[in-house]
Amino acid sequence: MRRLALLAALALSASAHPALAQAVAEPSDPYIWLEEVSSPRAMAWVEAENARSLAVLKADPHFAGFYADALKIAEATDRIAMPRLIGGQIANLWQDAAHVHGLWRMTTPTEYEKPEPTWRTLLDLDALSAAEKANWVWAGADCEPTSEKRCLVALSDGGEDANTLREFDLATRSFVSGGFMLPKSKQWVSWETPDSLIAARDWGAGTMTASGYPFVVKRVARGSALESATELFRGKPDDVFVIPASFTDGAGHTEVVITRGITFFEAEFVRVTAQGTTPIAVPRKSTVKGLLQGRLIFQVNEDWTPKGGQPITAGALVAVDPEGKAAPELIFAPGPRQSVDADEVTVTRDHVLAAVYDNVRGRAMRFTRSAGGWQQSVLPLPDNAAVSMVSSDHASNTAYVSVQSYLLPTALWKVDVASGTAVQIKQTPARFAADGLVTEQFEATSKDGTKVPYFITHRADMPLTGATPTLMTAYGGFQVSYTPHYSGVTGKLWLERGGAFVVANIRGGGEFGPAWHEAGLKTKRQVIYDDFAAVAEDLTARKITSAKKLGIYGGSNGGLLMGVELTQRPELFGAVSIQIPLLDMLRYEKLSAGASWVGEYGTMANPDEKAFWLKTSPYSNLKRGAPYPETLIWTTTKDDRVGPVQARKFAARMKEYGLPYLYYETTAGGHGAGANLKESAMTTALEMVYFQRRLMDAN
């Protein structure tokens, strides 16, 4: 999935307590060799573990049916081809059984609304992969905003975060001969003009942060060698990242903004001008969302009283004059049980659109700037669901918005933002039988008395005997909200078979704004784990399920959550699936992009934070002979964000201790379940077989 100031304090803390820093000793680690991601020894270990686990899971009589159902849903040709507006046309990246890597294609808005649109192919990634003997995974396209005739296409080798950028001409449907080409790197690149780019990437020795991201921004001119790019801005090596982005509005204004991520959650913002760069006066805990009528749209994540302005509360949307000549304008301030979804804010020609949640129930809101201030209205879309801003552009007031919930298949709405009207133009067919199913929202009381909401989807006639096999998940970090979603696979392979499904909206997320997230930062993180355990206990207290029938899963930061729950509260669960996880928190800063997350987890250079993780890190807290349920651990070799090594080491230690586990590592896919639909369906089927065996088949 941008912020600061604690770095100096952390360094001071570590240096001020050298004796304590030495006294907090790390346990020995015999599995460092598994951190060599592609070494022959490590890959031989992976191959052996895969063979052992696949022999169990693939031999299960449910596997073939689960895989067939998961693949059928993933490759269904009647799913919605989600639109992206480019130059008044609709573009889409499509994958199915015949196009594993995908087709990038385009059609007209009128044609798009037909049940079976006619598309013209722009780029066939399967053909390109075959021709170039590569495993190209689509990583997006950034189109020059003035004419929108050429785009920078990003391609990833096997799903890594690092990518290659090539200039593509939409009219000729081909890469531009002699055009822009930036070789493989973790990089962020934006158009400045049709003939110049603003790029942050690996420029050579000393230009990448300890987190593995660029901190030097240069201007790349058309026809010039990359080596001759001129430097515009330089962050610091101990920053997390530096990201340039270009914004254009319907009035013809363009702003190039550079975000210097000092920590993951704190940043400084500068604008690129003809004279160089100048700072933008906004709080460090902010993110930039777009440009409207010459004003930059920000979400601020801390309380702020701007110079000459009124107090603004954390989580609000504001419009900022990039030159600082006018006071910031408040667009919307959420209430105490509301939040603006940070990922779902978009700007059209004349309006700002945002998904606003009230007690984790969403609606789409429109904000319009006028002489009397900002006016707001609610768009006529279904309430109490998850809302996603699929696509809009600066040249029109047309937007595409999707709506879904646990039992409502994803629907796509075309919104006329100017008139505030909306019409549903597409609907995903139901992927499972929802008759007799209901979704309810309950609250659990955490250890410190905090009320933690959760959603449960189940059969309306579910007996309250504690016997219902139940899957439960959460994320609990990085201010990411876990909003209602429709999962055809979960419905087909679990709900149809009589299981229940739970999503816990625990602290650490963004469901109730920045404060909900900050309540669980660093050494305060135990509240996140207590929240999750409280929901599990509430499910048992309500006699919905019981420990032997409750399975949990989560990925990435959610994988860390699963590891902590396993090691702290194994008596609450009958199955635990740990996906692409962080697990070794004493070394996480040294692995993959781990150094970028110090703002979330803390640093081992701080004695207090190290002491917290010594007693909390799952890898360090596995116990011989503990009553852990058999655990499924899975990851991907190509993940260059979290990396596979923490999952490997955790499994190796479980093996050493004689603890029950299964381990699976797919060799492609980046930070996810696979590089294509078939690989993702395989991983899904394996996991569902595991839950079937542990929760439904077992007595």
N, C-alpha and C positions, 0 to 999 in steps of 0.2 A: 504494500500500500508509500519538519521545517522549523525548528525553534532553538533557546540558550541558557545563559548566565551562570548556571551551576558549574560550568567547567572550572572556573577559577576557584570556586568554593570547594569543589571536589579535590582539586589538586592540593589546595591548602589543607584540607582535612587529612589526606593521606600523608602529607609531609609533616603535619603537626603531631601525628601519632605513629611514628615509625615503629615503636616497640609493639604497639597493638597490631599493626599491619603484619609484623613478623610472627606474632603470637598466634594469629588466625591461620593455621596451617591448612593447606589443601591436602585432601587424601591422595594417595598415589594413584596413578592412572596407567594400567598396563595395556590400554587399548589405543594409545596415541597413534599407532601405525594405521589404524582404520581411518584416520583423518587424511591420509594420502588417497584422495578420492579415486583415482584411476590406476593406482599401482597394481601390478599383477597379484601381489599377495592379498590386497584388499578385495579386488574383483573376484578372486578365487573364493574368498570367504562369502561374498555376496552370492555367487553362483551356488555354493553349497547350501546356504540358508534358503535361497529361493527354491531349490530342488526339494528340500525337506518340507517346506510349508506348502508348496503347490501340490505335492503328493498327497497332502491331507485335504486341502480345500478343493482342488479340482476333482478329486475322487468322490467327493460328496455327491449324492444323487440330486441335490438341488442345484448344483453349479450350472449345468448345461441350460436349464430353464431360466435361471437368473441371468446368465450372460445373454441369452437370446432376447429376453425381455428388455434388459438394460440397453443392448445394442439397438433394438428396434426403436426404443424411445429416443435414443441419442441420434439415430440416423433418419428419423421420421421426416419424410419430405413435406408433410403438412404442418410442420412447425412454422412459426412466424420468422420470416427473413427480416431481421431487425434493420430498419433503414438508417442511412446516414446521408444527410443533405450535403451535396457538393455541387456548387454552381447551378443550383436549381434542379438538379437531378437526384435520383436516389441510388446510393451505392450500398453494397452488402458483401460480406464475406460468407460464403456458403460451403459447408462440409456435409457430405453424405457418404454412402457406401462406395460410390463411384469416384468421389473426390475427397480422398482422405486428408490431404493437405489443404485443399480448399480452392474455390473459385472466387476471385474478386470480380464483381460484376456490377452492371449499372442498368437502370431503366428510368423512364419518366415518372413523375408523380401520379399522373393519370393511369398509366399502365400498372403501376405498383399496386393500386387499390383493387385491381381485378383479382379474382380468385386464383388464377394461374397467369401471372405476369410473364411477358416475354423479356428476357434479359439478354444483354450483350456482354460477353466475357471480356474483361479487361486484362486479367492475368490468371493463368492456370498454374497454381503452385505445384500441383503434382507433376505437370510436364516440366516445369522449371527445375524441380528437385531431381527428376530423372536426367535431364540434360546436363545439370551441373553436379550430379552425383552428390547431392546434399540432402539433408533432412530439414527443409525449410518450414518453419512455423511462422504464421502471420503474426506480426507484432504491431500492425497499425499503419496508417498513412496520414501525413500532415500535408495539406494542400495549400498552395500559395493563395492568400486570401483576396488579392486584388482581382484576378481573373479566374482563379480556381480551375486552371487548365493543366497545371502540372503539380505533382505531389511527390513528397519524399516517402517512399515505401520502405518500411522497416521489416527486415526478415531476420529471424532468430534461428540459430543452428540447434535444433532439437528442443527448443523451448527455453533456452537460457535468457536471462535478463539482458545480457549483452546482445547487440544486434548490428546488422549491416544496413546502411541507408543508401538507396539509389533513387535518382530522379526518374519519374515516370510521366509520360505524356498521355493524357486521357484521350485525346483525339486520335492519335496514331496507335494507342493501346500497346505501347512499347517503352522500354527504357530509353532514355535520351542518350544518344551517342555523344560522348564527351561531356555529358551533364554532370551534375553534382553526384559524387560517390564518396561516402565516408565509410571506411572499413570497420571491421568488428570492434566494438567497444561498448561499455556501459556509457550511454550518451544521451543528451537531450539537445535537440536541434530545432530551431524555429526559423521561419522565413522572416527576413527584415525587409527586403524588396524582392522583386522577381529575379534579381541578379546577385543577391547576397544573403547569406545565412548567418545566424548567430548560433554558435555551437559550444557546448561544454562536453568534453570528451577526454580520452586519454591522449594527451599531446606528447607523451614521452615521460621519461624519468622525472619524478617530483611533481606531477600534475594530478595525482589521484589521492583522495583522502584515505585515512586509515580504514574507513568503511568500504573502500573500493569504488568510490564515485568521484567524478571530476569536480575540481574546484577552480579551473581556469576557463574563462569564456573568451572566444575569439570570433572575429568576423571573417567569414570565408567568402571570397569573391568568385563569381563565375569565371571559369577559364584559368584560375590560378591554382597552383599546387597547394595542397593542404599545408605544407611546410611554410608557406608564405602568408598564412593567415595572421591577421593583426590582433593583438591582445586588447580586449575591452575592459575586462574585470578579472580580478584575482581574489579568491577567498583565502582561506588558510588551510594548511594540511590537516589540522585537527577539527575542521568543520565536518559535517556529515556529507553535504553535497552542495553544489551550486547549479541552479536550473534557470535557463533563459526561456522566456515564453513571449510570443507576440499576440497582441489583441487588437482586433479591428472592430469598429462599430458601424452602424448603419449610416452615420453622418460623415463617414470618411476619416475619422480619427484613427490613428494607430499608435499603440504604445508597446514598447519592448520592455518587459519587466524582468529583472534578474532577482531570483530568490536565493539568498545565501543562507542555507540551512545550518545554523550554528549548532543546534541539537535537532533531534527529530521533530520537536514541537515548537522550537523558537527559531525565528529567522529575521534577517534584515532584508529590506526590499529597496532596490534601486531601479531607476528608469534610465534607459539609454537615450541620450540626446546627441545633437550634433557637436556639442561641446564636451561630451564624455558621459559620465554617469553621475546622477544626483540621487540622494536618498528620498524615500517616500515616508512621510510621517504617519506610520501606523504602529500598533503594538507588535511586539515580537511574536506573540502567539496569534498569528493571523494567517489566512490563506487568500490568495487572489483568485477570483472566479470569472472575471470578464470585464468588458468595457461597454458602457452605455452613455451616449451623449457626452463623450469626453471624460466621464467619471469612471474610475476603476472601482469595480465591485469587490469588496472584501467581506469575508466572514472573520470576525474577531473573537478569539477564544479566551479572552480575559477582560475583566472590567477595565474601562478606559474612559478617561475624561480628556478629550482632545483640547488643545489650546484654543480658547475662545469658544468652546462648544459645550454641549450638555453631556452629562454622564451617560455612558453606553454600557450595557451589561454584557457579560460573556455569552457568546453564542449568537450575537446579533449580526445582521447583514447591514453593511454601511456602504455609502458611495463616497469616494474620496477624490478630490481634485488632485491629480498627480503633480501639479506644480505647486500645490500648497497655498494657493491664493484664496481659496474659499474654505470655510469650515466643513468637516465631514457631515454627511447627511444620514440620519438614521432611516433605514429602510424597514426593518422589522426586528423586534426584540422578543424572543420566545419567553413564555411564562415558565414557572418553576417545574411543571411536569411536561413541558414541551421541548422540542429541539428542531433545529434545521439540519436536515441530513447533508453533511458536508460534501458528499459525492453527488448530490442531486440538486445542484444549483446551476442554472443556465441563463443565458442572455439572448434575447431576440433583437430585432431591429429597434423596438421601442419599449421593451419590458424586461423585467427579471422574473424568472419562474423558479420556484423552489418547492421541494417536498418538505412539509412541516408535519411533525409527529406529535400527537397528544396522547400520552400514556401508551406509546409504541403503536399507535393507530394513525395511519398517514392520510394526508390529503394534499392536493396540489394547489399552490397559491400563486397569484399574479400580483406583481408590484409595479406600479406605474408612477413615473416622476412627473410632477406638475408644479405650477407656480406656487401652489399652496402646500407643497410637501409631497411625500410619497403616499399614494393611495393603494389599498390592498383589497383583493377579492379572492374568493375561493372558486376554483374552476369546477364546472359541473361533471365531476368524475366520481366513481364509486368511493365512498368513505371507508374508513376502518380497514385499509389494505395497504400494501406496499406500493409506492409510487416511484417510478424511475423516469428521469428526463432522457429519453432515448436519443433525440436529435433535434437541433435547432440551428439557425445560422444568423449572422448579423445582417443579412440582406433582406430578410422577410420577417413576418410575424406568424409564420407557420412553425409549429412544433409537434413532435411525435412523443407521446407519453405512454408508458406501459403501466398497467395495474394488475396486481395479482395478490392472492392470499393463499392460505394453506389448502383451501378447497376450491378456490376460483382459479381456473387456468389463466395463464397470462393473456391479457387482451391489450391490443394496441389502439390508441386513440389519436386521431388527428385533431389538433387544437388550433383554432383561429384565435391567437392570443389577443389581437386587437379588439375583437368583439366579445371575447370571453366565452366562446362557444366551443363545444367538442363533439365529435362523432366517432363512435367505435368503427374501425375499418377492418380489423382482423381479430380473430380469436383462436387461440390454440385449442384443438380438440382435447377433451378430457383423456388423460392417460391411465386413469384408474376409476373404478366404480366408487363414487362418493356417496351413493345412497346410504343413508343410515349413519353417516359420519357427521360429527360436529367438532367445532373448535371452541374452546373456552379459555378465558384468561383468569388465572388465579394469582395470589401473592403468597410468598413464603416469607418468614421472618428470619433474617440472618442473625448471626451470633451477637452482633452489636445492636440489634433491634431494628435495623433498616428493612423496609418492605421491598422485596424483590419480585417483580412481576414475571410470570412465565405463561406461555401458551401451550395448551395440550390439545392435540387432535386425536379423536378416538371414536369408537362406536358409541352411538347414543345409548345403547342397551348394555354397555360395559358393566359387568358385575363388580361391585366394590368388595372384592375378596382378596385383593393383593396379588391376583394371579395373572394380570395382563402383562404380556411381554412388552416392554417399553424402551424406546430409544430416546436418548436425551443428548442435546448438544448445546454449546454456547461458544462464545469467542472471548469476551472479557479483556479487551486491550485496545490501545491505539485510538481510542475514541471512535471505534467502528461500531455502528449500530447493527444489531441482528434483527432485521425487520421481517414481517411475514412473507413467505415465498411459497410458490407452488413447485413441488418436486414430483414429477411423474414417476421416477424410480422409487422414491420412498413410498409413494402411494401404492404402486403396483406390487412391490416386493415386500412391503411391510404392513401398511394399513389394510390392504385387501385381505391379508392373512390373519387379521384380528389383532395386530399390534397397535400400540399407541405411540405418538411422536410428540416430543416436548422440546421447546426452545426456551432457554432461560436467559432473561435480559439482565445479566449480572453486571456489577460495577466494573469499571475498566472500559466499557463501551461508551457510545455516545447517545444512548437512548434518551437521556435526560440532560444532555448538554455537557459542557466542559467539566462541570463539578462532578458528574457521575464518573467521568474518566479519571480525574485527578484524585478521587478518593482512593484509588488503588495503585498509585504510582510507587515504584521503587520499594522501599521498606514497608510501605502501607499495603503491599500487594496481598497480604493474607486475607483481607476482606473479600477479594475476588474469589478465592478458593472457598472461603466460608459461605459466600452467597450460593455457589454452585452446590455445595454439600447441603445447604438449607433447603434448596429446591428438591433434592433427592429425598431428604427426610420428610418433606411435606407430601411428596407423592406417596410415600409409604404410610404416613399418618392418615392420609385420606383413603387408604386401602385401594388406591389405583393400581399399585404394583408393589413389589417387594425386592429386597436386595438381589436375590438370585434371579429375578426376572428383569432387572434394570441394567441396560447396556448404555454406555456413553461413548461419544466420539467427538473429535475436534482436530483441526489442522493448524499448522504453523504456531502462532501464539496459542491457538486453541489446542494444539498438540501438547504444548507445555502445560496448559490447564489439565489435560488428561493425565499427564505424567505425575503432576502434583496430587491429583485426586487419588490416583492409584497408590502412591506411596503414603499419603496421609490418611485416607479413609477407605481402604480396600473393602471393609465390611459392608459398604453401602452399595456395591456394584457386583453384578454377575459377569460383566463383559466390559472391556475397555479397548477401544480402537484408537491408536495414537498415530496421527497422520502428519507426514512431512514436518516433524516437530523440532522445536528447541527443547533440549533436555539437560544438557551439560551447561548450567548457568555459570559455573566457575571459569569456563573457557569460552563462553559464547562470543565475547568481544573479539577473540582471535580467529574466529571461524566465519568464513564467507562474509556476508555484510553485517555481521554482528555488532561491530563498533558503532553502527548507525543507530542502534536502539538503546544507547545508554540513557537517553531521556526517558525511556519507558521503564527500563529494568534497573538502572544504576550501573555502577562500575566497580570492579574488584579493586580499584585503587582507593576506594573509600572503605575504611574498616567496618563501618556500620552496615553498609550495603553488602559487603562480602560476608559478614556474619549472618545476615539474613539468608543469603543464598546457600551458605554452608548447611543450614538446617532445613532448606526448602528445595534446593535443586534436586530434581528427580534422580539424576544419574548418581549423585552423591548419597542419596538416602534410600536406595534399595536395601532391603534387609534379607539376609539368608533366613530361610524358614518362615518368612512372613506369609500370611494366608491370602496372597494375591490371586485373583481370578486369572485364568489363561488370558494373555494379552496379545492383541494383534498390533504390530508395528509396521507401518509401510512408508516408503519414501521414494525419491527418484534420484538417479545418479546425476542427471543434468541440472539439478536445482543449484543455481549459483547465487541464490538469495539466502536461504537457511542452510542448504547443503545437506547431503545424506549422512554425514559423519556422526551427528549426535544420535540419530536413530540407530545407526550401526553399533555404536559403543554401548548404548542402553541394552540392545539385544544381547550383545556379547557378555555384558555383566550379568544379565538374567541367566544366560547359559552357564556362566561360571558358578552362580549361586544355586543352580539346579531349579530355577523358577520356571513355571510354564509360560511359553510364549510361541508366537508364530511371527515370522519376519518376511516381508516381501519388498523388493526394490526393483522398480521398473527403470530401464536404462535410458529413457527419454522422458520429456514432458516438462522440464523446468519445475517451477514451484507449483505443482499441481498433480493431477492423477494420471497424466499421460500426454503425449504430444499430439494425439489425434483421438477421434471418437472411439475407435476400437480399443485403444489402450485404456481410455477412461472407463469404458464399459467393462473391461476386464477387471480393473481395480475395484470398481463398484460391486461386481458380482462376487469377487473374492471376499470383500468385506461383509456383504449381506449373507453369504454362506456362513461366515464366522458367527454372525449374530444369530442366525437360524439355529446353528448347532448349540450355541451357548444358552439361548433364551427360550426358544420355542420347542426344540427337540428334547432338551434336558428336563428331567422331572424336578 
